[in-house]
Every structure is written in structure tokens, then in C-alpha cells.
Amino acid sequence: MAKKRPQTKAGKTGQAQVTNGEIPVVGAREPCPCGSGRRYKACHGRAAAHAVTELVQRPFEGLAGECDWVALRELVPAATVPLTLKDGLPEGVPSVTLATVLPMAWPALRRDDGSVLLALQNEATSGDLARDLADTLQRALEAEPGTPVPAHRVPAEGPRLQDLLDADAEFAPEVHTGFEFWIPQSADGADPEVAASLERANAAAIPTVKLASVDSAYWCETPDKNHLRWVMPYPEEKLLDALARLQAAGSTSLGADTRLVGSFRAHGLMVPVWDLPTAMTAEECEKPAAEFAERLAGALASDAPLTAEERRARGGLTNRQVTLS
């Protein structure tokens, strides 16, 4: 076995230094900058690790379009949304755009023209996705044009998306049939790695359409059947009660051969899921979805105790929940 290196005291040349009483973040096995002689992970790194890994249940709460943030994070293969910063765009940055995913799983990309693409579907390094994304966005704004932003460990303290984005700005996703938005129309040719990544991503993308008649509902096509996945902003217990009332009354259908089959839990919100016939298009979902939204509003307004049949329906719905995050 290799011999262990003797620990060195913090504060020597090349070591991170304490500045204004702040203990900087260093590698877990490095000496703690406080000078204790212990490794960072056994000293000040303990508190930092706890803060970083503490899970934020609703990371997008307070942002415009919270339900669509969840959908783009978990359900939609290819989509983009223009983002508006609270303090405006920095000099040299013509635009900031949220994208579901970027080539080679880059967290973000500063394009040649200075514009920024921020990826939503990357792995989180902390328990607060909003802080991870804000850190990536800040680094992208400062990156050299024409460079991707690499992943790194996010500090325990730092701004969140809610601190950087204009909460009053419209959040309007554009769903794409593929990932051609990776390559600007003005580009002469794509990097071979980007082109290969684009081809793989396009081959795996499930056709998806955002409904216009209701908020945050997405139709998708799969080989066996189509689905409607609808991210809803209501508290889970109240929504389960309302769906149970409609289920017991036989009022959850979106038409012939459609069925409410269960729901996802994602980032603190519920996502009811319907099975649809393979012949049912997104356009044909629009009217039934709007009619269901009216029935759901009535059920949500009721505070009467559930009947025995409604309680059985609620139990069935609860048993068919899958947690995504």
C-alpha cells in the first residue's frame, strides 16, 4: 500500500488563505484553511457539505412559470426559453437563453457572439438546483466567447436563480422537434463532436408538444401510446383530494380510450399523467384538457369530506405516484 502523505499545516505557500474571517472552499482532503491541521472535510467542510446537500424541495418556487421549469427539467426533451436578468444584460452579452440540454452535457455555453445558453437538465452538485443554475449562469456570463462552461462543485453560499432573474418577465417555452438550436443559423459548420452529439440527441428525442389551452401540459408520442403530462401548481394533498373526487365520479377522462394512470412528483409539484390513444394528436387534446381544467377547479373548491368511494380512489392515485426528484 502507498504511504499516506503527512498532513501539512494550512497557511503555507499555495494553500488557500482565510480572508476577512471567511473560510474558503478547498478540496475535501486538503488541509483546512483555518489552520487546525485537520483535513477540510473533517473541519469546516462538514458544515459546508451539510449546507450544500440539504435538499430544497421546490427549487423553482418564486420564479415565473414554476410549472414549466419543472416540465423542462424532467419531461421535455428539446425546448428553449429567453431569460430576463434583474439587472439587465452585461456588456457583450446580447441574450441569455435557457435550454433543456446542451451538447456533451455542458452546463452552459458562451457562444462566439457572446450570447449564453444555460442547460437545465444537468446533474446537480448540491441540494439546491436553483443555486447550482445561478452559479453556472454567473460563470457563463463571465466566460470567454466561444467556450463551454465546465461543471464544478458549487459553494454552499451564493445567489439563486430567484436572485438573478426578473420574476415579472414572461416565461414562454418554445418546444423544438430536435436540437438544431445548438448550432446558430449563421454558423458555417458544426464541430464534429457537437454534430455527433446532435445526431444522438435527435435520435433519442420523444416528439413533444406544449398545449395552448391550459398551462404547463405537454403531449408526447411514444411507440405504444401517447401521453399527456400536466404539471400543476396546487398543494399535493389538495390536488389528490380533487382528483379523487373526479375519479370517483368518472370525470377524469379526456375522451374515448383515455385514462388518468397516475402522477409524478417532481421538485415539489405533482404531474398527473394520462394515457392516450396513439391516434390522438396534441391538437385533439386541447378542448378536453380545457374542459377538465374547469372540472378540476370545481373539485379544488370543495372542502367537503371525501366519501368512502372517493377515499378508495385517492388511495389508488397515491399508490400510482412516482417520484422523479
N, C-alpha and C positions, 0 to 999 in steps of 0.2 A: 504494500500500500504506500502511496505517496505520503511524504511527511507533510503535516499541516504547517502552513506558514505561521510564524509568530505574529500575533496582533501588534499593530503599531498604534501609537497614540495619535489621536486626531490633532490637527493643528499643524502638522508638518507640511513642508512644501508639496504642493499638488493636491492636498486634501481640501475638501470644502470647508469654508470658514463660516463661523457664526457672524451674522450681520444684523445689527440693531436688535439683538436678542432673538432673532429668528433662526430656527434650526433648519438648514436646507435639506432637501430630499436627496439622498445618495443611495447607492446600491445596497441591497439588504445585507450583504456580507462585509461591506466596508465598515471601517471604524466610525462610530457615531461622531458627528462634528462637534457635539457638546463637550468632548474631551474626557468622557467617562472611561474610555478604554474598551468598552463593550462594542459588539457589532451593532450596526444601526437597527437591525430587525429586533434585537433584544433590548433596545433602549428607546429612543424617541420614535423609531419606526413602528413600534407597537400601536401607539395612538394614531399615527398616520395611516397605518394599514386598516385599522378599525373604521376610521372616517371614510376611507376610500371604498371599502367593501360594504358599508352599510347600505342596504337596498332602498332606493327611492321608488315607491310603488307606482306613482304617476309622474314620470319624469317630464311629460309634456303638458302638465296641468298649468293653466295660465297663459298658454300660447294660443294664438288664433288658430282654429282648425285642429284642436287636440285630437279629435277622432280620425282625421285624415293623416295626421302624423303617425298615429298607431297603425293605420292601414298601410301606409307606405313603408313603415318599418317591418311589418310582419306579413303582409298579404299581397302586395302589388309588385310584380317583377320590375317593370320599367316605367318610371314616371319622373317628372321634374317639377319644381315649384320655384319661382323667383322669390327671394328673401329680401326683406327690407330691414336695414340696420337702424337701431335707435338714433345713432349719431351720424347717420349718413355714410356714404361710401368713402373710404380713404382715397387719397390722390393716387391715380394709376390703377384703380380697380373699377372697371366700368359696370360690373354686375356681380352678384352672388346668387348662385342657384343651388337649391337642394336637389340631389339626385338619389334615387333608391340605391344604386350601386355603381361603382366605377371600375375600370379595367384593372386587373391584377389586385383587386380588393384594396385599392388605395383608399385611405381615409378621406383624402381631399386632393384636389389638383388645382394649381395655379397655371392657367393657360398662357400661351405665348402673348396674347393680347392683354394679360393682366387680370382677366375675369377669373372667378373662383367657382369651382364645383365642389360641393360638400356631400359626401356619401352618408346615407342614413343606416344602411344595413350592415355596417361593420361590427366586429366584436367589440364589446365594451370592456374597458380596463378597470372600471370602478363600478360601484353600485348605483351611480347616478349618470344615466345616459345623457341627460341634458348638460352636465358638466363636461363629460367626455367630448361631446359635439362642440361645445363652446371653445374648449381648448384647441381642438382641431381647426375650427374656424379662425381663431386668432392667429394660429401658426400659418394658415393658408394665406391670410391677408398680408403677412409679412414675408412670405416665401418669394424667391426669385421667380419671375415669369418663366413658364415652360418647365416647371418642376412639380412632381407629386409630393405630397406631404406624408412622411412615414408615420407609422403607429409608434406610440411610446406610452410609458406609464404616466397617467395623469395625476398631478399633485392633489392632495386631499382638499386643499383650499383653492378657490378660483371661481371665476364667473360661470354662470349657467346660461343656457340659451335665452332664458327669460330676461337676463340682464343685457343681452346684446341685441335682441330682435325687437322690432316695433310691434307691440301687442295689438295695435289697432289696424295694422296693414292686412289686406286681404291675403288669405292662404288658399290659392287656387291650383290644385294639382292638374297637370296635363299628363294623361296616361298615354304611353307610346306602345306601338306594336313590337318594337325592338330597341336596341341600344345605340342606334346610329347617332344619337345626340352626343355620344362621347367624342365624335370627330367633327370639328367645325366644318361648315359647308365651304369655307374659304381655304381649307387645308388641301395641299396638293396630293398628299398621300399619308396613310396611317403608318405608324411604327409597326413592324411585323408582329411584335408581341401584343400590341393593342389590337391589331387586326385579328389575330388568333383568339384573343380573349373575347372580342366582339362576336366572332363566329360561334364560339362555345356558348356564350350567354344567350344569343338569339335562338340557338337550337333548344335551349332549356326553358325559355320563357313561355309561360302559360298565357294565352290570349285573355286579356282583362279589359273591362270597360267600366268606367265610373257612371253610375246612374245620375240623371239630371233632375228627376222628380223629387228625390229625397236626399238628405245629407249623408255622406260617408258610407254609401252602399256600393259594393263592387261585384259585378257579374264576372264570372270566369268560366272558361271552357276547358274541360278535361276529357280524356278519351272515352270514359264510361258514361259520364253525366255532367251537366253543367251545375254551377253553384251560385248562390248569392250570399255574400259575406257582408254583414252590415254592422259597422262599429257604432255603438250607441253610447251617449254621454250620461245615462242615468245611473244612479247608485245600484249596485248589483242586486241587493235584496229586493228593492222596489221593482226593478225590472223583472226579476224572476217571478214575483207575485203577479205582475201584469201579464207576462207571457203565460203563466199557469192559468189565469182566468180565461185567456183567449184559447188556449189549448183545450181546456175542458169544454169550452163552448164550440169547438170545431172551427175556430176563426183564425187560425194561424196560416192557412193555405194561401199561396199566391196564384192559385189556378189549378187546373187539372194536372194530376201526377206530380204535384209539388208537395214538399213536406219539410217542416221545421225539424231538423235532425239533431240539433244540439247547439253548442256555442263554444267559442274560445274565450279564455281570459287573457288579456294582453295589456300590459302597462297600466293596470288598474281599471280597465274598462272591459265590458262584455261585448262579444261579437257573435250574435245569433247567426246560424248558418242554415240555409235551405238547400235541399236537393232539388234540381230542376231537370226536366226532360232535355235530352240532347238537342231537340229541335227548338227549344225556347231561347230566343235571342235576348240580348240586353234590352233592345227596344221594346220587346214584348213584356219585359219585367216592369217597365216604368209605371203604367197605370195600376197594376196590382200592388206594387210597392207603396205608391201614394195612398191607396185605399187602406192598406194595412197600417200605415203610419197614423191614419185617423182613428182606426180601431184601437191601436196601441195607446194613443193619447187618452182615449176614454178609459181604458183599463188602468192606466197610470194614475188617473184622477180618483179612482175608487180607493177608499180606505176601509171597506167592509172586510170582516174576517173571511179567510178562504174557506170554502166548503170542503167537505171530505173529498169530493172528486177533484177539486182544484188543488188540494194538498197532494193528492196522488200524482197529478200532472206536474206539480212543482218538483216532486221527488224524482220523477223521470227526467225532467230537464236538468236537474242538478247532477244526476248520475251521468249525463252525457256532456259534461263540460270537460274541456281540455285546456290546460294552462300552457300558454306559449312563452310567457315571461313573468 
